[in-house]
């Protein structure tokens, strides 16, 4: 019998639909098709591929409400947030790369100085990597794989997506959108199942695997990929710090903290998970944070379109959050709001929670919580704030809040993270021009921006000698002339160094 996944709406716990789990044989067939389709897709060139992206973007602009509702239903996030952080940035990515990629993927000349005078030239051509595997999480089940799919396809690769087993229908939806835009068969496919089918995809000798998910799974994927030396990009967890300096706009910082701590029920890799505020302003700041937290309206987001916060994804994720809050309280933290599930809601809801009197002995300050919990700690000096912010296994994003932009930038430059923002948090994921990715246990490699696109191509160096010299001075036989040539080269190097110093 075919194995199935039943997808449920986490806000209502009602089943939505089923998908068939891909079998091992089915996966191999899909990989074969993707390999076959890749050559023709690559040979179309950028101009040949461009109309597919234009059609996709036009269709999505006409149907964005329906797509957002679909995402909100399977993930539990607010409908408005599904437009804000899933559909809108995805359309923007299509439009951005379908213009920008042409320039980025065109050949790049390399200046080769004196070798040019010998009739030589060098340039880089950007060849598609081949077949790309994308393994994605449930927290941004649409926007995360979608932007990676677009970067891969625009560069001439074919793609196989393995969506999270918690949000398989959104994976199916992405397939539907690309099919409607007329992408040729085999250019984009989806495989369904849990980590087992994910592991089989990693073993399938693909050209590259782009993984977004937890550190634990990232480790397994890297180990499996090592068997075939399959290159990987790992976009893993985060424990983002937010530093509020004493001259910060307190109202703005408090609103920012509440949004960046609680949006998507705190299930964002770049959520504010540690907040450090200057001791001298803590009372007023915490008062404002409480004021904005108490205004958050939580509930089934499809029933009420202006709900601020939906449900979490499942019981497992909810239990992690409950345990972190319990551990913090047992070690002396005070729960100023939330700290429990709401009484009146059936799904996987957790109240927006503000904790104070926290320290780095607590799990809530060291491990990824991935839930609506905002732990606030104080600092006395800026040096201490930097040291606390950098005291983490993770390094995805961080933020500094201050009216003194120069000072904030100076601190930003000392924080260890892939992105550091001043007076905002998270939102740069939605700017396709800017890179995304982290270091330490947050992973490596970049998606988005010009460097992100480069993850999907093989830079091939082409070197051409126009055959002006029939015998190169460095070829056999080695003799006095060879030595003379080397002496001239070194003399020229010395002169150039002198002139440039
Ligand atoms: P997860 O690691 O449990 O699962 C992610 C994906 O990997 C799923 O599709 C899953 O089925 C698959 N998988 C599981 N085991 C596998 C294996 N052995 N081989 C191959 N695939 C396997 O993560 P999750 O719970 O879905 O997502 C939450 C995590 O993702 C959080 O840690 C979050 O911080 C992180 N995340 C990071 C970013 C980023 O940009 N850095 C963005 C979003 C989420």
Boltz pocket constraint, residues with backbone or C-beta under 6 A from the ligand:
constraints:
  - pocket:
      binder: B
      contacts: [[A, 135], [A, 136], [A, 137], [A, 138], [A, 139], [A, 140], [A, 144], [A, 162], [A, 163], [A, 164], [A, 165], [A, 193], [A, 194], [A, 195], [A, 196], [A, 197], [A, 198], [A, 199], [A, 200], [A, 202], [A, 212], [A, 213], [A, 214], [A, 215], [A, 216], [A, 217], [A, 218], [A, 220], [A, 221], [A, 234], [A, 235], [A, 236], [A, 237], [A, 238], [A, 268], [A, 269], [A, 270], [A, 368], [A, 370], [A, 396], [A, 437], [A, 442]]
      max_distance: 6.0
